Amino acid sequence: MEQSQSLPGVDHKEKSPSLIGGACIIASVCVGAGMLGLPSSGAGAWTVWSILAISLTMVVMTISGWMLLEAFKHYDLKVSFNSVTKDLLGSKVNFFNNLTVYFVGGILLYAYITSSGLILQDVLGISSKIASIGFVAIFSLFVWHSTRAVDRISVILIAFMVLSFVFGVSGLTVNVDLSVLFDTANQQTNYAPYAMAMLPVALTSFGYHHSVSSMRAYYGEERKAKYAILGGTIIALALYCLWLVAIFGNLPRHEFGPVIAQGGNVDVLLKQLDSVITSDSVANAINAFSMAAILSSFIGVGLGVFDFLADFFKFEDTKAGRTKTWAVTFLPPLVMSLLFPFGFVIAIGYAGAAATVWACIIPALLATKSRSLANGNKGFMAPGGKLMVGIVILFGALTALFHFMAMLGKLPAFVG
């Protein structure tokens, strides 16, 4: 980092990274293939209640990230989520937390592999299973090769995602029909109950918590990391709202029936969108964005699971060791995808239910434990006191409960 000239009243010598840069990092971690599940999961709640659900999720997930920051303040800047949880909450809690981290990573890889196969089946005219195998065989090689290879391909994919998103969404937003957006043709006005089933997918869309320690190390302090996290979740929320308005303003609510019947699979959503988009270029941009989002998320999540399992099994960082890690990372979700191809939203919902452990419950427990330590009430603290701790835990517990209730048919289910 370059040295800056000393300024009056400034006692540090290094130039601090910009808040915009940190916010963009957090936003890029959040925004990915998870957003493709938001329209299908929110079809019952529709526009207003879907936006309220993801806004509430954004607030809670931002505060839970701040709770992690609060717990991290007792440790050096290189500390990890794993080591803090083990130190403050014990090995058993940490093992369960790591288990849920792995489960979420595995189920997301499974969802991306299944969806990519179905999309490529339509594009290439080959079997979805062969397409899934080819997808994994080609793109998991970036993860096997090195983190640097993942870094380079991710930059390209994110740039491609931004361009295709801007072009595709702008093409959709100019054609938004307000009567479709607010479902005025429907006499039913009871949208709220459907919002409960959307929460697990919404929670998955704000899963940046493994990056909190990196943000703290990036800025060298908690206060700036706090604002970077807030900026990132606000950017993600704005993009999600824009995405929902673009989709819900073009595709009537009743036309989500076939999508929901197929488990919210992205390929079915894209086919339904193609039927209402008049411009081929806009349709191609949306399709390109969807594929880039899945591929970018597949590589990013794959790297996280790869590193986690390499550490867990103590595989060496050699070609043979990385090949072993590659096998335990990608083969189980690929085999599950080939044998049991669940719907995209169903899989994302399971990920959201498990993610409540490390995105809500563990951060709240860490903040509580942190405050009981010597000097625990000094320095950075997440707002809201004990009440906010309770709210974050309750939100996480209810989100998981709503998922399992929906699976058992105990929540109102929109079928189109």
MOSUL-V43667 format. One record per residue. RES is the residue in three letters. OMEGA is omega as a letter, one per 40 degrees, with the letter a starting at -180 (* if undefined). Layout:
{{RES OMEGA} {RES OMEGA}}
This chain:
{{MET a} {GLU i} {GLN i} {SER i} {GLN i} {SER a} {LEU i} {PRO i} {GLY i} {VAL a} {ASP i} {HIS a} {LYS a} {GLU i} {LYS a} {SER i} {PRO a} {SER i} {LEU a} {ILE i} {GLY i} {GLY i} {ALA i} {CYS i} {ILE i} {ILE a} {ALA a} {SER i} {VAL a} {CYS a} {VAL i} {GLY a} {ALA i} {GLY a} {MET i} {LEU i} {GLY a} {LEU a} {PRO a} {SER a} {SER a} {GLY a} {ALA i} {GLY a} {ALA a} {TRP a} {THR a} {VAL a} {TRP i} {SER i} {ILE i} {LEU a} {ALA a} {ILE i} {SER i} {LEU i} {THR i} {MET a} {VAL a} {VAL a} {MET i} {THR a} {ILE i} {SER i} {GLY i} {TRP i} {MET i} {LEU i} {LEU a} {GLU i} {ALA a} {PHE a} {LYS a} {HIS a} {TYR i} {ASP a} {LEU a} {LYS a} {VAL i} {SER i} {PHE a} {ASN a} {SER i} {VAL i} {THR i} {LYS a} {ASP a} {LEU a} {LEU i} {GLY a} {SER a} {LYS i} {VAL a} {ASN i} {PHE i} {PHE i} {ASN i} {ASN i} {LEU i} {THR i} {VAL i} {TYR a} {PHE a} {VAL i} {GLY a} {GLY a} {ILE i} {LEU i} {LEU i} {TYR a} {ALA a} {TYR i} {ILE a} {THR a} {SER i} {SER i} {GLY a} {LEU i} {ILE a} {LEU i} {GLN i} {ASP a} {VAL a} {LEU a} {GLY i} {ILE i} {SER i} {SER a} {LYS i} {ILE i} {ALA i} {SER i} {ILE i} {GLY i} {PHE a} {VAL a} {ALA a} {ILE a} {PHE i} {SER i} {LEU i} {PHE i} {VAL i} {TRP a} {HIS a} {SER i} {THR i} {ARG i} {ALA i} {VAL i} {ASP a} {ARG a} {ILE a} {SER i} {VAL i} {ILE a} {LEU a} {ILE i} {ALA i} {PHE i} {MET a} {VAL a} {LEU a} {SER i} {PHE a} {VAL a} {PHE a} {GLY a} {VAL i} {SER i} {GLY i} {LEU a} {THR i} {VAL a} {ASN a} {VAL i} {ASP a} {LEU i} {SER i} {VAL a} {LEU a} {PHE i} {ASP a} {THR i} {ALA a} {ASN a} {GLN i} {GLN a} {THR a} {ASN a} {TYR a} {ALA a} {PRO a} {TYR a} {ALA a} {MET a} {ALA a} {MET a} {LEU i} {PRO i} {VAL i} {ALA a} {LEU i} {THR a} {SER i} {PHE a} {GLY a} {TYR a} {HIS i} {HIS a} {SER a} {VAL a} {SER i} {SER i} {MET i} {ARG i} {ALA a} {TYR a} {TYR a} {GLY i} {GLU a} {GLU a} {ARG i} {LYS i} {ALA i} {LYS a} {TYR i} {ALA i} {ILE i} {LEU i} {GLY a} {GLY a} {THR i} {ILE i} {ILE i} {ALA i} {LEU i} {ALA i} {LEU i} {TYR i} {CYS i} {LEU i} {TRP a} {LEU i} {VAL i} {ALA a} {ILE a} {PHE i} {GLY a} {ASN a} {LEU a} {PRO a} {ARG a} {HIS a} {GLU i} {PHE a} {GLY i} {PRO i} {VAL a} {ILE i} {ALA i} {GLN i} {GLY i} {GLY a} {ASN a} {VAL a} {ASP i} {VAL i} {LEU a} {LEU i} {LYS i} {GLN i} {LEU i} {ASP a} {SER a} {VAL i} {ILE a} {THR a} {SER i} {ASP a} {SER i} {VAL i} {ALA i} {ASN i} {ALA i} {ILE i} {ASN a} {ALA i} {PHE a} {SER a} {MET i} {ALA i} {ALA i} {ILE a} {LEU i} {SER i} {SER i} {PHE a} {ILE a} {GLY i} {VAL i} {GLY i} {LEU i} {GLY i} {VAL i} {PHE a} {ASP i} {PHE a} {LEU i} {ALA i} {ASP a} {PHE a} {PHE a} {LYS i} {PHE a} {GLU i} {ASP i} {THR i} {LYS i} {ALA a} {GLY a} {ARG i} {THR i} {LYS i} {THR i} {TRP a} {ALA a} {VAL i} {THR a} {PHE a} {LEU i} {PRO i} {PRO i} {LEU i} {VAL i} {MET i} {SER a} {LEU a} {LEU a} {PHE a} {PRO i} {PHE i} {GLY a} {PHE a} {VAL i} {ILE a} {ALA i} {ILE i} {GLY i} {TYR i} {ALA i} {GLY i} {ALA i} {ALA a} {ALA i} {THR a} {VAL a} {TRP i} {ALA a} {CYS a} {ILE a} {ILE i} {PRO i} {ALA i} {LEU i} {LEU i} {ALA i} {THR i} {LYS i} {SER a} {ARG i} {SER a} {LEU i} {ALA a} {ASN a} {GLY a} {ASN i} {LYS a} {GLY a} {PHE i} {MET i} {ALA a} {PRO i} {GLY i} {GLY a} {LYS a} {LEU a} {MET i} {VAL i} {GLY a} {ILE a} {VAL i} {ILE a} {LEU i} {PHE i} {GLY a} {ALA a} {LEU i} {THR i} {ALA a} {LEU a} {PHE i} {HIS a} {PHE i} {MET i} {ALA i} {MET a} {LEU i} {GLY a} {LYS i} {LEU i} {PRO a} {ALA i} {PHE a} {VAL i} {GLY *}}
